[in-house]
């Protein structure tokens, strides 16, 4: 039960990453372009946090932004300057799933920074929780509910060969 749940979690996390592109790419030009686009976007978004004036000083949000910005810039410098063949070699050594999750941490970091910013700006943690729930409903909650409904719905059992033969014998 637990290994099955972990596999489901890993599969769902990999949907948010470049995993399929990394696995199917031949020359890694597309992976390199997507990598540079994502790291540049993350850097721009994280730098924009510094222009938001937070009510309580926002030291935690600023610190988190700086840490994830440092990670994004390091990845951009480390992987973004490689040739496509050099990038492919590094990814093959590291593993496709590991690389995809490494790059996805920037996207998740941006989400965490935004959530922390909402909590810093709201006077009430209840209000912040409600706002965050409303924001993630279309992208996270609805697919999760659909998945739960599909997995909890009883599946039609198909008879095995022996059961099928017994059913035919009873009919005769």
C-alpha positions as CSV (number, residue, x, y, z in Angstrom):
1,X,0.0,0.0,0.0
2,X,2.7,2.5,1.0
3,X,5.0,1.8,-2.0
4,X,2.0,2.2,-4.3
5,X,1.2,5.5,-2.7
6,X,4.8,6.7,-3.1
7,X,4.8,5.7,-6.8
8,X,1.6,7.6,-7.4
9,X,3.0,10.6,-5.6
10,X,6.2,10.5,-7.7
11,X,4.2,10.1,-10.9
12,X,2.1,13.1,-10.1
13,X,5.1,15.2,-9.1
14,X,6.8,14.3,-12.4
15,X,3.9,15.7,-14.3
16,X,4.9,19.2,-13.2
17,X,8.5,18.7,-14.5
18,X,10.4,18.4,-17.8
19,X,10.6,14.6,-17.3
20,X,8.8,13.6,-20.4
21,X,10.8,16.0,-22.5
22,X,14.1,14.9,-21.0
23,X,13.3,11.2,-21.6
24,X,12.2,11.7,-25.2
25,X,14.8,14.3,-26.4
26,X,17.5,13.2,-28.8
27,X,19.7,16.3,-29.2
28,X,18.8,18.2,-26.0
29,X,18.4,21.5,-27.8
30,X,14.8,21.6,-26.6
31,X,15.7,20.7,-23.1
32,X,18.4,23.4,-22.9
33,X,15.9,26.0,-24.3
34,X,13.2,24.9,-21.7
35,X,15.8,24.9,-18.9
36,X,17.0,28.4,-19.7
37,X,13.4,29.6,-20.1
38,X,12.4,28.2,-16.7
39,X,15.4,29.4,-14.8
40,X,15.2,32.9,-16.3
41,X,11.5,33.0,-15.5
42,X,12.1,31.9,-11.9
43,X,14.9,34.5,-11.5
44,X,12.6,37.3,-12.8
45,X,9.7,36.2,-10.5
46,X,11.9,35.9,-7.5
47,X,13.5,39.4,-8.1
48,X,10.0,40.8,-8.3
49,X,9.3,39.8,-4.7
50,X,11.8,42.5,-3.6
51,X,9.5,45.2,-5.0
52,X,6.5,44.1,-2.8
53,X,6.4,46.0,0.4
54,X,5.3,43.6,3.1
55,X,3.4,44.9,6.2
56,X,5.5,43.2,8.9
57,X,8.8,43.7,7.2
58,X,8.6,40.3,5.5
59,X,12.0,39.2,6.6
60,X,11.1,35.5,6.2
61,X,9.7,36.0,2.7
62,X,12.8,38.0,1.7
63,X,15.2,35.4,3.1
64,X,13.3,32.6,1.3
65,X,13.3,34.6,-1.9
66,X,17.1,35.2,-1.7
67,X,17.8,31.5,-1.0
68,X,15.7,30.2,-3.9
69,X,17.0,33.0,-6.1
70,X,20.5,31.8,-5.3
71,X,19.5,28.3,-6.2
72,X,18.0,29.5,-9.5
73,X,21.0,31.5,-10.4
74,X,23.3,28.7,-9.5
75,X,21.4,26.2,-11.7
76,X,21.3,28.8,-14.5
77,X,25.1,29.2,-14.3
78,X,25.8,25.5,-13.8
79,X,23.5,24.0,-16.4
80,X,22.5,26.9,-18.7
81,X,26.0,27.5,-20.1
82,X,26.5,23.9,-21.1
83,X,26.3,22.8,-24.7
84,X,23.3,20.5,-25.4
85,X,25.6,17.5,-25.6
86,X,27.2,18.4,-22.3
87,X,23.8,18.9,-20.7
88,X,22.7,15.5,-22.0
89,X,25.8,13.9,-20.5
90,X,25.2,15.5,-17.1
91,X,21.5,14.5,-17.1
92,X,22.3,10.9,-18.2
93,X,24.8,10.7,-15.3
94,X,22.3,12.2,-12.8
95,X,19.2,10.5,-14.0
96,X,16.3,11.9,-15.9
97,X,13.9,12.0,-13.0
98,X,16.4,13.5,-10.6
99,X,17.2,16.3,-13.1
100,X,13.5,17.0,-13.7
101,X,12.8,17.2,-10.0
102,X,15.8,19.4,-9.5
103,X,14.6,21.9,-12.0
104,X,11.0,21.7,-10.7
105,X,12.2,22.8,-7.3
106,X,12.5,26.3,-8.6
107,X,8.8,26.3,-9.7
108,X,7.7,25.0,-6.3
109,X,10.0,27.5,-4.6
110,X,8.2,30.3,-6.4
111,X,4.8,28.9,-5.2
112,X,6.2,28.7,-1.6
113,X,7.4,32.3,-1.7
114,X,4.0,33.5,-3.0
115,X,2.2,31.5,-0.2
116,X,4.5,33.0,2.4
117,X,3.8,36.5,1.0
118,X,0.1,36.0,1.2
119,X,0.5,34.9,4.9
120,X,2.7,38.0,5.5
121,X,0.2,40.4,3.9
122,X,-3.0,39.0,5.5
123,X,-3.8,39.9,9.0
124,X,-5.5,36.6,9.6
125,X,-4.1,33.2,9.0
126,X,-7.7,32.0,8.4
127,X,-8.1,34.5,5.6
128,X,-4.7,33.6,4.1
129,X,-5.6,29.9,4.1
130,X,-9.0,30.6,2.5
131,X,-7.3,32.8,-0.2
132,X,-4.7,30.1,-1.0
133,X,-7.4,27.4,-1.1
134,X,-9.4,29.4,-3.6
135,X,-6.3,30.0,-5.7
136,X,-5.2,26.4,-5.9
137,X,-8.7,24.9,-6.4
138,X,-8.7,24.8,-10.2
139,X,-5.2,23.5,-10.5
140,X,-4.7,21.1,-7.6
141,X,-7.9,20.4,-5.7
142,X,-10.2,19.6,-8.6
143,X,-7.7,17.1,-10.2
144,X,-7.1,15.6,-6.8
145,X,-10.8,15.1,-6.2
146,X,-11.3,13.6,-9.6
147,X,-8.4,11.2,-9.0
148,X,-9.9,10.2,-5.6
149,X,-13.4,9.6,-7.0
150,X,-11.9,7.5,-9.8
151,X,-9.8,5.4,-7.4
152,X,-12.6,4.9,-4.9
153,X,-15.2,4.0,-7.4
154,X,-15.7,0.2,-7.4
155,X,-14.2,-1.4,-10.5
156,X,-16.2,-4.0,-12.4
157,X,-14.7,-7.3,-11.7
158,X,-13.8,-9.4,-14.8
159,X,-14.3,-13.1,-14.3
160,X,-11.3,-15.3,-14.4
161,X,-11.2,-18.2,-16.8
162,X,-12.3,-20.7,-14.2
163,X,-15.2,-18.5,-13.1
164,X,-16.2,-18.0,-16.7
165,X,-16.2,-21.7,-17.4
166,X,-18.3,-22.3,-14.3
167,X,-20.8,-19.7,-15.4
168,X,-21.1,-21.3,-18.8
169,X,-21.5,-24.8,-17.2
170,X,-24.3,-23.4,-15.0
171,X,-26.1,-22.0,-18.0
172,X,-26.0,-25.4,-19.7
